[in-house]
């Protein structure tokens, strides 16, 4: 299998609060999607510890996943309810479909080979 993002790896950030039960399952899901899609990414975990950090980072709750700085949920761009809280996804964690769509979109915008 060839990795498609050899030139400029995409950046994935997972913002979370301590003791978030959905943090590690989200990380595993991201790894699965990257493997299945044949992409490489710089995946970073960012612990959000206080309200001021949450507001500075535009943190919409734990876990928040951003690909190249863009939230994986399209509707998130409209939201302004930043703070220390859990984030609700159907099933508790972001779906494979939601992560896959964000990764593919970032890849297409980066001009990488398909």
C-alpha positions as CSV (number, residue, x, y, z in Angstrom):
1,X,0.0,0.0,0.0
2,X,1.3,3.5,-0.8
3,X,0.9,6.3,1.6
4,X,-0.8,9.2,-0.2
5,X,0.4,12.1,1.9
6,X,4.2,11.8,1.4
7,X,4.8,15.5,0.6
8,X,2.9,17.3,3.3
9,X,1.3,15.2,6.0
10,X,-2.0,16.4,7.3
11,X,-2.3,17.5,10.9
12,X,-5.0,16.0,13.1
13,X,-5.6,17.5,16.6
14,X,-7.6,15.8,19.2
15,X,-8.5,18.2,22.0
16,X,-9.9,16.6,25.2
17,X,-10.4,17.0,28.9
18,X,-8.9,14.7,31.5
19,X,-10.8,11.5,32.3
20,X,-12.8,11.8,29.0
21,X,-14.1,8.2,28.3
22,X,-14.2,9.0,24.6
23,X,-10.7,10.3,24.1
24,X,-8.9,6.9,23.6
25,X,-11.7,5.3,21.5
26,X,-11.5,8.4,19.2
27,X,-7.7,8.0,18.9
28,X,-8.2,4.4,17.9
29,X,-10.9,5.4,15.4
30,X,-8.6,8.0,13.8
31,X,-5.8,5.4,13.5
32,X,-8.2,3.0,11.8
33,X,-9.4,5.5,9.3
34,X,-5.9,6.7,8.5
35,X,-4.8,3.1,7.9
36,X,-7.8,2.2,5.9
37,X,-7.5,5.3,3.7
38,X,-3.7,5.0,3.3
39,X,-2.9,8.4,4.7
40,X,-0.2,9.6,7.1
41,X,-0.9,12.4,9.5
42,X,0.7,14.2,12.4
43,X,-1.8,13.3,15.1
44,X,-1.5,15.4,18.3
45,X,-3.4,15.1,21.5
46,X,-4.1,18.4,23.3
47,X,-5.2,18.3,26.9
48,X,-7.5,21.2,27.8
49,X,-7.3,21.9,31.5
50,X,-9.1,25.1,32.2
51,X,-11.9,27.4,30.8
52,X,-9.5,30.1,29.6
53,X,-7.6,27.5,27.5
54,X,-10.9,26.1,26.2
55,X,-12.0,29.6,25.1
56,X,-8.6,30.4,23.6
57,X,-8.7,27.1,21.6
58,X,-12.4,27.4,20.6
59,X,-12.9,24.1,22.4
60,X,-16.4,22.7,21.8
61,X,-16.1,19.8,24.2
62,X,-14.2,16.6,24.6
63,X,-13.2,15.1,22.3
64,X,-12.9,17.7,19.5
65,X,-11.2,16.6,16.4
66,X,-9.7,19.0,13.8
67,X,-8.0,18.1,10.5
68,X,-5.6,20.8,9.3
69,X,-7.3,23.2,11.8
70,X,-10.9,22.4,10.6
71,X,-13.4,20.7,12.9
72,X,-14.6,17.4,11.5
73,X,-18.2,18.4,12.0
74,X,-19.2,21.0,9.4
75,X,-21.8,22.6,11.7
76,X,-19.2,23.3,14.3
77,X,-18.1,26.5,12.4
78,X,-21.4,28.1,13.5
79,X,-20.9,27.2,17.2
80,X,-19.6,29.5,19.9
81,X,-20.3,27.5,23.1
82,X,-16.7,27.0,24.1
83,X,-15.8,25.6,27.5
84,X,-14.9,22.5,29.5
85,X,-17.5,19.9,28.7
86,X,-18.2,16.7,27.0
87,X,-19.0,16.7,23.3
88,X,-21.9,14.7,22.1
89,X,-21.6,12.5,19.0
90,X,-24.1,9.8,18.0
91,X,-22.5,6.7,19.6
92,X,-20.3,8.7,21.9
93,X,-17.3,9.1,19.6
94,X,-17.0,10.6,16.1
95,X,-18.0,8.1,13.5
96,X,-15.6,6.5,11.0
97,X,-17.7,8.3,8.3
98,X,-17.2,11.7,9.9
99,X,-13.5,11.3,10.3
100,X,-13.1,9.7,6.9
101,X,-14.9,12.6,5.2
102,X,-12.7,15.2,7.0
103,X,-9.5,13.3,6.1
104,X,-10.5,13.0,2.5
105,X,-11.5,16.6,2.3
106,X,-8.1,17.7,3.7
107,X,-6.3,15.5,1.3
108,X,-8.2,16.9,-1.7
109,X,-7.6,20.5,-0.6
110,X,-3.9,19.8,-0.1
111,X,-3.6,18.7,-3.8
112,X,-2.3,15.3,-2.9
113,X,-2.6,12.3,-5.2
114,X,-5.6,10.2,-5.0
